[in-house]
Amino acid sequence: MQFVSQLELLRKKFAADLPARFEDIKTLYHTQSLQPESGDPTQLRQALHRLAGLAGTFKAHRISELARNIESRYAQEATDSREENRDIIVILFARLETAIEHYLESVNLHDSNALAKAAISKSDKTVCLIAPETAQTKWISGVLSENGYLIELQANLKAFAESIDNSHKLPSLILMDAALNTPETAQLSIHTLKMNFKDFPPFIFISEHGDTLSRLKAVRAGASDFLVQPLQHEILLSTVAQYLSPVTSQKILIVDDDTIGAEYIANIIRAAGYQSQVLNEPLRIFEALEAFKPDLLILDIFMPECSGIELAKAIRQCCCHNLMPILFLTTGTDIDQELCALGSGGDEFIRKNDPDCYLLEKLSYRLRRIEQIRTLHRQLKTAQQRSERLRKTQSDFLTYVVHELKAPLNLILGFSELLQMDGALNAEQYEMVSEIVKGGHNQLAMIEELSEQVQIATGRFALNIESIDIIPLLNQAVSNAAMLGSDSGISVAGHFNSRDCVYVFADRRRAQQILANLLSNAIKYNKPGGRVWIEIQRRTNEMLRIEVIDTGIGIAPEDVEVVFEAFERLNAAQSGIDGIGIGLSICSQLLKLMNGRIGVDSQLDDGSKFWIELPLSTK
């Protein structure tokens, strides 16, 4: 009952301070009335705003409404008839004084029935299973018991209600057969039970039907979740854990210059199981954020040193607080002000005269959402770490494979080349040995590619970047590719001035490797009798673009994004095209190391245009 006592003390303080607070307002009001032309109503408006907010917080609705109306009347003086407006203010002030007198006469400082409703205690880790005894019920009970939950079995709602009456305890969670909840035909339903207890536990319906109507019935009954039979082991445990796993108490920071109202809200929040802290100096907000590290922020909109809207904008400028929900405290219903507040980065409004349960529901929803986002972030981080471990494992494995394959392959190539030099071989034998040598060199080229992939991935790759004339490299690449394409009837041409000089920053050997790879792919993935050509153009971003264009089979739009990933071959394996799918990946990584770029424009069955960009050099 300590919580109730704290709230009563705050209510008593509000009631005790109310006469003096109203006297201060009357003094400001009389000063403003005597000097209407020269007097500044700002102080009076601020005092009225604080009174409206406090009265709303302590549910003195009539006082809050009148104070807010008088405040808005002073705000309208510039647009309305001043004399008529003052007459209305006089009437409203008289009503406000009467309302305060009535409140002080009638207020019952000891009435805490709404807060003292929780006479029933709650058992931790206790799950009540309301269902007829079946094999499924026994299985659910067994699974939960094995995982440390205490199980109470009740055959129906009547038995459950009687157990509460006898033990004066509620379980932490209820699992219930949806067929037992029939409010249309029975006087007792889960909804009626829920209405009788302040802290009724969450309950989950279990049903044989997963259709929309069955789910809607669960929603209308107030169910927290819905499970469809037959249940899976992992789904059952994860769902129950969602409601019963201990969670760290979340932190809420309340920024309000009015101590009494802020402390009242803080006590309501603490009673709901959250941590709360009050800040009465809004200009120290960043110190409080750093020290307290809140999960959610509550800002009063109207404060003397700065408005809550200004404060929200300043907070949102700091990227480390972008995800933190911001709720605004308000006494009025000014739509323009609310739109402005939402535009500043706010998420929700709390009206001071709303019931306390509204506040807690809004807090609960926002905190659940932020926890879901954090859970997703944690899952993403875990996935990234797993991906990094897999990448390292892959690199270690490839290093081992390269080492173990290279030595015996060099031995095979060495003896095969010696055998090839033997003049005693006949024509058939010589051709067979030549095939061994050719296949060995192809295999060695693939192993070298794997070795380069490992070196780049592990950062053990050195480049010699210098200013080079790219035209001779293009001429040589076109010449080599033309010979390669002649076997398949594919023409290769360079659509650029072969006598020009164009200097770029690049590693000469690696630039040759990239061009050879792009041209080789353009030939391998082309159609019989197709064409391949190279074009170059200077870009406005001080880059030289080299385009390798073909009339080949093209790439589907959904495959374009993955074409530069290691070991990605798309449909090459089905087409019988040689390779292991790391050539383009190596090209992409080499270009990044040379401050360049690579990309592709392609349509399926309509050819492809692979392009690279390298930084231009003056020489």
VMD Tcl script that draws the C-alpha trace (Angstrom):
set ca {
  {0.00 0.00 0.00}
  {3.04 2.29 -0.06}
  {2.15 3.28 -3.64}
  {-1.37 4.34 -2.58}
  {0.04 6.37 0.31}
  {2.44 8.19 -1.99}
  {-0.38 9.15 -4.35}
  {-2.53 10.31 -1.45}
  {0.30 12.51 -0.21}
  {0.61 14.07 -3.66}
  {-3.14 14.64 -3.83}
  {-3.06 16.23 -0.39}
  {-0.21 18.48 -1.45}
  {-2.10 19.53 -4.58}
  {-5.21 20.34 -2.51}
  {-3.16 22.12 0.17}
  {-1.30 24.24 -2.39}
  {-4.39 24.98 -4.47}
  {-5.60 28.09 -2.54}
  {-2.15 29.74 -2.63}
  {-1.74 28.82 -6.28}
  {-5.10 30.38 -7.09}
  {-4.24 33.52 -5.08}
  {-1.12 33.98 -7.22}
  {-3.25 33.60 -10.34}
  {-5.78 36.14 -9.01}
  {-2.98 38.64 -8.31}
  {-1.71 38.30 -11.87}
  {-5.29 38.53 -13.13}
  {-6.04 41.75 -11.23}
  {-2.75 43.29 -12.38}
  {-3.64 42.43 -15.96}
  {-7.19 43.83 -15.50}
  {-5.91 47.15 -14.10}
  {-3.31 47.59 -16.86}
  {-4.82 45.85 -19.88}
  {-2.88 47.84 -22.47}
  {0.60 47.64 -20.95}
  {0.39 44.41 -18.96}
  {1.94 41.22 -20.37}
  {-0.41 38.22 -19.94}
  {2.41 35.68 -20.46}
  {2.94 34.99 -16.74}
  {-0.80 34.68 -16.18}
  {-1.16 32.28 -19.11}
  {1.73 30.15 -17.81}
  {0.17 29.98 -14.34}
  {-3.22 29.03 -15.81}
  {-1.58 26.37 -18.00}
  {0.16 24.81 -14.99}
  {-3.09 24.82 -13.02}
  {-4.96 23.18 -15.92}
  {-2.30 20.49 -16.19}
  {-2.13 19.75 -12.47}
  {-5.90 19.71 -12.07}
  {-6.16 17.32 -15.01}
  {-3.48 15.07 -13.49}
  {-5.40 14.83 -10.20}
  {-8.71 14.41 -12.04}
  {-10.15 17.80 -10.97}
  {-11.70 18.03 -14.42}
  {-13.87 21.12 -13.90}
  {-10.92 23.18 -12.64}
  {-8.74 21.95 -15.51}
  {-11.37 22.79 -18.12}
  {-12.02 26.34 -16.80}
  {-8.30 27.15 -16.43}
  {-7.68 25.94 -19.97}
  {-10.59 28.02 -21.32}
  {-9.32 31.19 -19.61}
  {-5.82 30.56 -20.97}
  {-7.17 30.17 -24.51}
  {-9.23 33.36 -24.10}
  {-6.09 35.36 -23.40}
  {-4.50 33.77 -26.47}
  {-7.47 34.95 -28.61}
  {-7.31 38.63 -27.53}
  {-5.46 39.59 -30.70}
  {-8.27 38.28 -32.94}
  {-11.48 38.64 -30.91}
  {-13.22 41.76 -29.60}
  {-11.11 42.71 -26.58}
  {-13.99 44.11 -24.50}
  {-16.25 41.12 -25.15}
  {-13.37 38.74 -24.45}
  {-12.65 40.37 -21.08}
  {-16.30 40.06 -20.07}
  {-16.13 36.33 -20.80}
  {-12.87 36.03 -18.82}
  {-14.52 37.70 -15.79}
  {-17.34 35.14 -15.90}
  {-14.89 32.23 -16.32}
  {-12.75 33.44 -13.40}
  {-15.79 33.56 -11.14}
  {-16.68 30.01 -12.19}
  {-13.11 28.87 -11.62}
  {-13.11 30.26 -8.08}
  {-16.40 28.49 -7.35}
  {-15.09 25.22 -8.83}
  {-12.00 25.39 -6.59}
  {-14.16 26.01 -3.51}
  {-16.37 23.03 -4.36}
  {-13.35 20.82 -5.00}
  {-11.76 21.68 -1.65}
  {-15.06 21.04 0.13}
  {-15.84 17.74 -1.54}
  {-12.43 16.18 -2.14}
  {-11.95 12.96 -0.19}
  {-8.24 12.55 0.31}
  {-8.68 9.05 1.69}
  {-10.63 7.62 -1.24}
  {-8.25 5.26 -2.94}
  {-10.65 2.48 -3.92}
  {-9.62 2.65 -7.55}
  {-6.03 2.01 -6.58}
  {-6.56 -0.49 -3.76}
  {-8.37 -3.01 -5.91}
  {-5.48 -5.47 -6.05}
  {-6.29 -7.67 -3.07}
  {-5.43 -10.76 -5.10}
  {-1.74 -11.73 -5.29}
  {-0.07 -13.24 -8.33}
  {2.11 -16.37 -8.43}
  {5.34 -16.17 -10.44}
  {5.97 -18.74 -13.19}
  {2.56 -20.34 -12.59}
  {0.58 -21.30 -15.69}
  {-3.07 -22.27 -15.38}
  {-4.25 -24.64 -18.09}
  {-8.05 -24.51 -18.45}
  {-9.01 -27.45 -20.67}
  {-10.64 -30.89 -20.51}
  {-8.25 -33.75 -19.82}
  {-6.98 -34.95 -23.20}
  {-3.71 -36.22 -24.66}
  {-2.97 -32.70 -25.92}
  {-3.57 -31.23 -22.44}
  {-1.20 -33.77 -20.87}
  {1.43 -33.01 -23.50}
  {1.21 -29.23 -22.90}
  {1.42 -29.75 -19.14}
  {4.42 -32.05 -19.51}
  {6.36 -29.72 -21.82}
  {5.85 -26.70 -19.56}
  {6.67 -28.66 -16.38}
  {9.92 -29.91 -17.91}
  {10.91 -26.30 -18.58}
  {10.43 -25.07 -15.03}
  {6.84 -23.80 -15.03}
  {4.32 -24.60 -12.29}
  {1.14 -26.00 -13.84}
  {-2.39 -25.71 -12.47}
  {-4.99 -27.82 -14.28}
  {-8.64 -26.71 -14.27}
  {-11.36 -28.54 -16.17}
  {-13.46 -25.44 -16.88}
  {-13.97 -21.75 -16.04}
  {-16.15 -22.49 -13.02}
  {-13.41 -24.58 -11.43}
  {-10.89 -21.83 -12.20}
  {-13.07 -19.13 -10.57}
  {-13.55 -21.30 -7.46}
  {-9.79 -21.85 -7.14}
  {-9.22 -18.07 -7.15}
  {-11.85 -17.59 -4.44}
  {-10.23 -20.26 -2.28}
  {-6.55 -19.40 -2.77}
  {-6.79 -15.62 -3.34}
  {-4.07 -16.04 -5.96}
  {-3.96 -15.52 -9.69}
  {-1.62 -17.42 -12.03}
  {0.98 -15.55 -14.07}
  {-0.48 -16.83 -17.35}
  {-3.63 -18.64 -18.50}
  {-3.79 -21.14 -21.37}
  {-7.38 -21.94 -22.24}
  {-9.26 -24.16 -24.66}
  {-11.19 -21.64 -26.79}
  {-14.21 -23.98 -26.90}
  {-14.76 -23.43 -23.15}
  {-15.36 -19.70 -23.57}
  {-19.04 -19.39 -24.56}
  {-20.26 -15.97 -23.35}
  {-23.38 -16.16 -25.54}
  {-24.80 -19.12 -23.60}
  {-23.07 -19.00 -20.21}
  {-23.12 -16.46 -17.41}
  {-19.42 -17.07 -16.70}
  {-16.81 -16.16 -19.34}
  {-13.16 -15.23 -19.30}
  {-14.18 -11.64 -20.04}
  {-16.41 -11.40 -16.96}
  {-13.62 -12.84 -14.80}
  {-11.17 -10.33 -16.22}
  {-13.48 -7.42 -15.33}
  {-13.45 -8.45 -11.65}
  {-9.68 -8.16 -11.15}
  {-7.39 -5.19 -11.61}
  {-4.26 -7.16 -12.55}
  {-5.80 -10.07 -14.42}
  {-3.02 -12.10 -16.09}
  {-2.64 -12.42 -19.86}
  {-4.51 -15.38 -21.33}
  {-3.94 -17.36 -24.51}
  {-6.64 -19.20 -26.43}
  {-5.83 -22.64 -27.85}
  {-8.10 -23.71 -30.68}
  {-8.47 -26.46 -33.25}
  {-9.52 -23.79 -35.76}
  {-7.29 -21.08 -37.20}
  {-9.91 -19.29 -39.30}
  {-10.58 -15.55 -39.11}
  {-13.84 -15.88 -37.16}
  {-12.19 -17.99 -34.43}
  {-9.37 -15.48 -34.13}
  {-11.83 -12.57 -33.95}
  {-13.69 -14.29 -31.10}
  {-10.40 -14.51 -29.21}
  {-9.71 -10.82 -29.83}
  {-13.20 -9.83 -28.63}
  {-12.73 -11.89 -25.48}
  {-9.52 -9.97 -24.77}
  {-7.06 -12.80 -25.43}
  {-3.40 -11.81 -25.53}
  {-2.48 -14.51 -28.04}
  {-3.90 -17.36 -30.12}
  {-2.41 -20.80 -30.76}
  {-3.69 -23.42 -33.21}
  {-3.59 -27.15 -32.47}
  {-1.64 -29.31 -32.94}
  {0.98 -27.23 -31.10}
  {4.67 -27.35 -31.90}
  {7.14 -27.67 -29.04}
  {9.19 -24.55 -29.93}
  {6.15 -22.35 -30.60}
  {4.54 -23.27 -27.26}
  {7.68 -22.51 -25.25}
  {8.54 -19.28 -27.09}
  {4.96 -17.99 -26.69}
  {4.85 -18.72 -22.96}
  {8.35 -17.28 -22.47}
  {7.21 -14.08 -24.16}
  {4.85 -13.44 -21.23}
  {6.74 -15.01 -18.32}
  {10.45 -14.50 -18.97}
  {11.90 -11.95 -16.55}
  {12.67 -8.68 -18.30}
  {14.78 -5.77 -17.15}
  {12.61 -2.99 -15.79}
  {12.36 -0.34 -18.49}
  {13.24 3.28 -17.74}
  {11.01 6.30 -18.32}
  {12.18 9.92 -17.99}
  {9.53 12.58 -17.26}
  {10.45 16.17 -18.15}
  {8.08 18.68 -16.56}
  {8.76 21.92 -14.69}
  {5.87 21.17 -12.30}
  {7.19 18.82 -9.59}
  {3.87 17.67 -8.12}
  {2.29 16.63 -11.43}
  {5.49 14.95 -12.62}
  {5.88 13.00 -9.36}
  {2.27 11.82 -9.58}
  {2.89 10.38 -13.06}
  {6.22 8.91 -11.88}
  {4.47 7.08 -9.03}
  {1.83 5.67 -11.37}
  {4.63 4.43 -13.64}
  {6.65 2.91 -10.77}
  {3.58 1.07 -9.50}
  {3.26 -0.56 -12.94}
  {6.78 -2.00 -12.58}
  {8.79 0.56 -14.56}
  {11.67 2.72 -13.39}
  {10.98 6.44 -13.60}
  {12.87 9.66 -13.02}
  {11.67 13.27 -12.98}
  {13.60 16.15 -14.55}
  {12.34 19.64 -13.62}
  {15.07 21.49 -15.55}
  {14.48 20.83 -19.26}
  {17.76 22.50 -20.29}
  {19.63 19.64 -18.58}
  {17.93 17.04 -20.77}
  {21.09 15.69 -22.42}
  {22.81 15.22 -19.04}
  {19.77 13.24 -17.86}
  {19.65 11.16 -21.05}
  {23.32 10.26 -20.69}
  {23.07 9.42 -16.98}
  {19.65 7.69 -16.79}
  {19.57 6.18 -20.32}
  {15.75 6.01 -20.56}
  {13.83 3.71 -22.88}
  {11.01 6.26 -23.24}
  {10.66 10.01 -22.73}
  {7.61 11.97 -21.53}
  {7.73 15.71 -22.27}
  {5.39 18.43 -21.08}
  {4.58 20.58 -24.12}
  {4.41 23.90 -22.28}
  {7.47 24.80 -20.13}
  {8.93 28.25 -19.35}
  {12.54 27.74 -20.51}
  {11.69 25.84 -23.68}
  {8.72 24.00 -25.12}
  {8.51 20.23 -25.29}
  {8.30 20.51 -29.09}
  {11.64 22.38 -29.24}
  {13.19 19.85 -26.88}
  {11.98 16.92 -29.02}
  {13.52 18.47 -32.14}
  {16.86 18.94 -30.36}
  {16.79 15.32 -29.11}
  {15.94 13.90 -32.55}
  {18.98 15.71 -34.01}
  {21.11 13.31 -31.96}
  {21.15 10.00 -33.86}
  {21.70 7.95 -30.68}
  {18.16 8.87 -29.52}
  {16.32 8.35 -32.83}
  {14.56 5.16 -31.73}
  {13.49 6.33 -28.27}
  {9.71 6.96 -28.15}
  {8.69 10.49 -27.12}
  {5.26 11.07 -25.55}
  {3.88 14.57 -24.99}
  {1.91 15.70 -21.94}
  {-0.86 18.14 -22.83}
  {-3.96 19.67 -21.27}
  {-5.75 20.83 -24.41}
  {-6.95 19.60 -27.79}
  {-5.12 22.01 -30.11}
  {-4.89 20.06 -33.40}
  {-2.29 22.41 -34.93}
  {-0.12 22.09 -31.84}
  {-0.43 18.31 -31.89}
  {0.52 18.14 -35.58}
  {3.53 20.35 -34.86}
  {4.51 18.10 -31.96}
  {4.25 14.95 -34.08}
  {6.29 16.67 -36.79}
  {9.03 17.37 -34.25}
  {9.58 13.64 -33.74}
  {6.95 12.83 -31.11}
  {5.09 9.53 -31.13}
  {2.05 9.90 -28.89}
  {0.00 12.27 -26.71}
  {-1.02 11.88 -23.07}
  {-3.78 14.17 -21.83}
  {-3.35 15.02 -18.18}
  {-7.04 14.54 -17.43}
  {-7.18 11.06 -19.01}
  {-7.56 8.04 -16.68}
  {-4.29 6.55 -15.43}
  {-4.97 3.32 -17.32}
  {-4.74 5.27 -20.62}
  {-1.27 6.43 -19.68}
  {-0.12 2.91 -18.80}
  {-1.62 1.39 -21.97}
  {0.15 3.94 -24.16}
  {3.43 3.43 -22.33}
  {3.09 -0.35 -22.55}
  {2.41 -0.26 -26.30}
  {5.34 2.05 -27.07}
  {7.74 0.09 -24.88}
  {6.66 -3.20 -26.49}
  {7.35 -1.72 -29.92}
  {10.80 -0.45 -28.96}
  {11.62 -3.83 -27.40}
  {10.57 -5.57 -30.63}
  {12.86 -3.26 -32.60}
  {15.74 -3.94 -30.22}
  {15.11 -7.68 -30.49}
  {15.29 -7.42 -34.28}
  {18.53 -5.44 -33.98}
  {20.00 -8.10 -31.69}
  {18.95 -10.84 -34.11}
  {20.50 -8.91 -36.99}
  {23.74 -8.42 -35.04}
  {23.83 -12.13 -34.18}
  {23.26 -13.01 -37.85}
  {26.06 -10.64 -38.88}
  {28.44 -12.20 -36.37}
  {27.48 -15.67 -37.57}
  {28.05 -14.54 -41.15}
  {31.50 -13.21 -40.24}
  {32.40 -16.51 -38.57}
  {31.22 -18.45 -41.62}
  {33.20 -16.14 -43.90}
  {36.34 -16.72 -41.85}
  {35.71 -20.47 -41.83}
  {35.26 -20.36 -45.60}
  {38.53 -18.45 -46.03}
  {40.39 -20.91 -43.79}
  {38.92 -23.84 -45.71}
  {39.82 -22.34 -49.09}
  {43.36 -21.63 -47.90}
  {43.68 -25.29 -46.96}
  {42.15 -26.49 -50.24}
  {44.42 -24.27 -52.35}
  {47.51 -25.50 -50.53}
  {46.53 -29.17 -50.70}
  {45.54 -29.08 -54.40}
  {48.33 -26.93 -55.77}
  {51.27 -29.16 -54.83}
  {50.02 -32.42 -56.42}
  {48.69 -30.54 -59.46}
  {52.09 -28.95 -60.11}
  {53.60 -32.43 -59.87}
  {51.11 -33.78 -62.43}
  {51.73 -30.84 -64.77}
  {55.50 -31.18 -64.46}
  {55.57 -34.86 -65.39}
  {52.93 -34.37 -68.12}
  {54.96 -31.61 -69.77}
  {58.09 -33.77 -69.58}
  {56.14 -36.62 -71.17}
  {54.88 -34.22 -73.85}
  {58.50 -33.44 -74.76}
  {59.25 -37.14 -75.33}
  {59.80 -37.61 -79.04}
  {58.90 -41.31 -78.84}
  {55.15 -40.56 -78.46}
  {52.93 -41.30 -81.43}
  {50.25 -38.81 -82.54}
  {47.46 -40.34 -80.45}
  {49.61 -40.51 -77.32}
  {50.81 -36.93 -77.81}
  {47.19 -35.71 -78.12}
  {46.20 -37.51 -74.91}
  {49.13 -36.03 -72.98}
  {48.29 -32.58 -74.39}
  {44.74 -32.93 -73.02}
  {46.20 -33.75 -69.60}
  {48.40 -30.63 -69.75}
  {45.51 -28.44 -70.96}
  {43.17 -29.73 -68.23}
  {45.90 -29.28 -65.62}
  {46.46 -25.65 -66.61}
  {42.70 -24.98 -66.49}
  {42.57 -26.53 -63.03}
  {45.59 -24.48 -61.95}
  {43.90 -21.28 -63.16}
  {40.86 -22.06 -61.01}
  {43.08 -22.73 -57.99}
  {44.86 -19.41 -58.58}
  {41.47 -17.67 -58.64}
  {40.59 -19.33 -55.33}
  {43.94 -18.21 -53.92}
  {43.27 -14.61 -54.97}
  {39.78 -14.73 -53.47}
  {41.26 -15.86 -50.14}
  {44.02 -13.23 -50.22}
  {41.56 -10.40 -50.93}
  {39.08 -11.60 -48.29}
  {41.80 -11.83 -45.62}
  {43.46 -8.52 -46.53}
  {46.71 -10.18 -47.66}
  {46.60 -8.65 -51.14}
  {48.97 -5.91 -52.33}
  {48.35 -3.62 -55.32}
  {50.69 -1.33 -57.23}
  {48.37 1.54 -58.16}
  {49.91 4.00 -60.60}
  {48.98 6.22 -63.54}
  {48.75 3.99 -66.62}
  {47.58 4.39 -70.22}
  {44.56 2.11 -70.44}
  {44.34 2.05 -74.27}
  {47.20 -0.45 -74.85}
  {45.62 -2.77 -72.28}
  {42.26 -2.51 -74.06}
  {43.88 -3.25 -77.45}
  {45.64 -6.33 -76.05}
  {42.48 -7.53 -74.28}
  {40.41 -7.19 -77.49}
  {43.08 -9.04 -79.50}
  {43.25 -11.95 -77.02}
  {39.45 -12.17 -76.75}
  {39.07 -12.15 -80.55}
  {41.16 -15.31 -80.77}
  {39.15 -16.91 -77.96}
  {35.84 -16.01 -79.63}
  {36.82 -17.19 -83.10}
  {36.33 -20.83 -82.08}
  {32.62 -20.09 -81.39}
  {32.11 -17.70 -84.29}
  {31.80 -14.70 -81.93}
  {33.29 -11.41 -83.11}
  {35.10 -9.10 -80.66}
  {35.78 -5.44 -81.45}
  {36.93 -2.24 -79.75}
  {34.75 0.80 -80.45}
  {37.30 3.39 -79.33}
  {40.28 5.23 -80.79}
  {43.08 2.69 -80.45}
  {45.73 5.42 -80.94}
  {44.40 7.66 -78.20}
  {46.02 8.04 -74.75}
  {43.77 7.80 -71.71}
  {45.42 7.65 -68.28}
  {43.82 6.13 -65.21}
  {44.94 5.18 -61.71}
  {45.08 1.38 -61.52}
  {47.24 -1.67 -60.98}
  {48.36 -2.63 -64.51}
  {48.33 -6.39 -63.99}
  {44.96 -6.39 -62.20}
  {43.38 -4.09 -64.80}
  {44.42 -6.63 -67.46}
  {42.92 -9.42 -65.35}
  {39.59 -7.58 -64.98}
  {39.29 -6.83 -68.70}
  {40.18 -10.42 -69.60}
  {37.57 -11.76 -67.18}
  {34.76 -9.52 -68.48}
  {35.54 -10.34 -72.12}
  {35.84 -14.06 -71.36}
  {32.40 -14.04 -69.69}
  {30.89 -12.08 -72.60}
  {32.09 -14.81 -74.94}
  {31.16 -17.79 -72.72}
  {27.60 -16.52 -72.13}
  {27.01 -15.40 -75.72}
  {24.97 -16.98 -78.47}
  {26.51 -18.70 -81.51}
  {27.52 -16.04 -84.04}
  {27.10 -13.30 -81.42}
  {29.03 -10.07 -80.96}
  {31.11 -8.50 -78.18}
  {32.48 -4.96 -78.20}
  {34.11 -2.44 -75.87}
  {33.21 1.24 -75.53}
  {34.76 3.90 -73.30}
  {33.51 7.28 -72.07}
  {34.72 9.99 -69.71}
  {32.29 10.60 -66.86}
  {31.56 13.91 -65.14}
  {32.75 12.42 -61.82}
  {36.37 12.27 -63.08}
  {36.04 8.57 -63.86}
  {36.62 6.60 -67.05}
  {33.86 4.12 -67.81}
  {34.75 0.98 -69.80}
  {31.75 -0.97 -71.10}
  {31.86 -4.60 -72.28}
  {28.69 -5.22 -74.30}
  {27.47 -8.55 -75.67}
  {24.50 -10.03 -77.50}
  {24.32 -13.04 -75.19}
  {21.71 -14.73 -73.01}
  {21.40 -11.83 -70.55}
  {20.59 -11.88 -66.84}
  {17.17 -11.93 -65.14}
  {16.39 -8.78 -63.06}
  {16.21 -10.77 -59.80}
  {19.73 -12.16 -60.44}
  {21.44 -8.83 -61.17}
  {21.90 -8.04 -57.46}
  {23.78 -11.29 -56.73}
  {25.88 -11.60 -59.88}
  {28.99 -10.15 -58.14}
  {28.79 -12.48 -55.13}
  {31.42 -15.19 -54.72}
  {30.54 -18.66 -56.07}
  {27.35 -17.35 -57.70}
  {27.02 -18.96 -61.14}
  {23.29 -18.37 -61.83}
  {22.34 -20.82 -64.61}
  {25.90 -21.49 -65.80}
  {26.04 -25.00 -64.36}
  {22.90 -26.04 -66.26}
  {24.36 -24.57 -69.45}
  {27.56 -26.62 -69.14}
  {29.78 -23.51 -68.86}
  {33.08 -24.01 -67.03}
  {34.05 -22.02 -63.94}
  {33.48 -21.78 -60.19}
  {31.74 -18.40 -60.07}
  {34.33 -16.17 -58.41}
  {35.68 -14.20 -61.38}
  {33.20 -11.32 -61.10}
  {33.54 -11.32 -57.31}
  {37.31 -10.89 -57.64}
  {36.79 -8.11 -60.22}
  {34.42 -6.30 -57.87}
  {36.81 -6.51 -54.91}
  {39.83 -5.47 -57.00}
  {37.99 -2.41 -58.30}
  {37.05 -1.37 -54.76}
  {40.73 -1.59 -53.79}
  {41.54 0.63 -56.80}
  {38.78 3.16 -55.88}
  {36.74 2.04 -58.87}
  {33.27 0.63 -59.45}
  {31.59 -2.19 -61.36}
  {28.01 -2.70 -62.49}
  {25.76 -4.37 -65.03}
  {22.74 -3.48 -67.15}
  {21.00 -6.53 -68.55}
  {17.74 -8.09 -69.68}
  {17.09 -11.80 -70.03}
  {17.67 -12.99 -73.66}
  {18.69 -9.45 -74.64}
  {22.41 -9.31 -73.90}
  {24.37 -7.63 -71.12}
  {26.48 -4.53 -70.58}
  {29.08 -4.91 -67.84}
  {30.85 -1.68 -66.99}
  {33.74 -0.67 -64.80}
  {34.90 2.80 -63.73}
  {38.47 3.81 -62.87}
  {39.73 7.21 -61.63}
  {41.09 9.37 -64.45}
  {44.66 10.64 -64.25}
  {46.26 13.66 -65.95}
  {49.34 11.43 -66.55}
}
mol new
graphics top color blue
foreach p $ca { graphics top sphere $p radius 0.5 }
foreach p [lrange $ca 0 end-1] q [lrange $ca 1 end] { graphics top cylinder $p $q radius 0.2 }
display resetview
